[in-house]
Amino acid sequence: MAEHNYDPDIYTLSDENGKEHTFELLDTLEDGGNFYYAMVPVYDDPRDSISGDAQLVVLKAEDDNGEEMLVTIDDDEEYERIGNIFLERLEDYYDSDEEDDDEGGEPS
């Protein structure tokens, strides 16, 4: 069986109060000239990730004087639309992984 090396893209972001939070990047999306990021929280204790809600965090990239900043999406319609796109893409990805595993093939 082939060994898979997986190095996740980890981001440490500060909220509006200056508190740092760590996230793993799952997917990115360009839509209408905007870039979006789908992430899940990373916990110091791996048991917390199992027992916690695997909450999908969707952020939007904005330019702040030439520096990219990830911000929450304030528009409910935009958030719902982009969130649903990410959920469908992630569901398709994980469904195809399970099918590959069931067939004894390599995950994509």
URDARA-V766920 format. One record per pair of residues at least 6 apart in sequence whose C-alpha atoms are under 7 Angstrom apart, sorted by the first residue. I is the first residue (numbers start at 1). J is the second residue. D is the distance in Angstrom with one decimal. If there is no record, write none. Layout:
I/J/D
I/J/D
//
This chain:
8/24/6.4
9/24/5.7
9/25/5.4
10/22/6.9
10/23/5.7
10/24/4.6
10/25/6.3
11/22/5.7
11/23/5.2
11/24/6.3
12/20/6.3
12/21/5.5
12/22/4.4
12/23/6.3
13/20/5.5
13/21/5.3
13/22/6.3
14/20/4.3
14/21/6.2
22/41/5.9
22/42/5.4
23/39/5.9
23/40/5.4
23/41/4.4
23/42/5.0
24/39/5.4
24/40/5.4
24/41/6.3
24/42/6.2
25/38/6.1
25/39/4.5
25/40/6.8
26/38/5.6
26/39/5.3
27/37/6.0
27/38/5.2
28/36/5.6
28/37/4.6
28/38/6.2
29/35/5.7
29/36/5.1
29/37/6.5
30/36/6.3
35/60/6.0
35/61/5.5
36/58/6.9
36/59/5.6
36/60/4.5
36/61/6.1
37/58/5.7
37/59/5.2
37/60/6.3
38/56/6.5
38/57/5.7
38/58/4.7
38/59/6.7
38/86/6.8
39/56/5.8
39/57/5.0
39/58/6.4
40/54/6.6
40/55/6.1
40/56/5.2
40/57/5.9
43/49/6.0
58/83/6.5
59/70/5.8
59/71/5.4
59/72/5.0
59/73/6.3
60/70/5.4
60/71/5.3
60/72/6.2
60/73/6.3
61/68/6.2
61/69/5.5
61/70/4.6
61/71/6.3
62/68/5.7
62/69/5.3
62/70/6.3
63/69/6.2
73/79/5.7
97/107/5.2
97/108/6.4
100/106/6.1
100/107/5.5
101/107/6.5
//
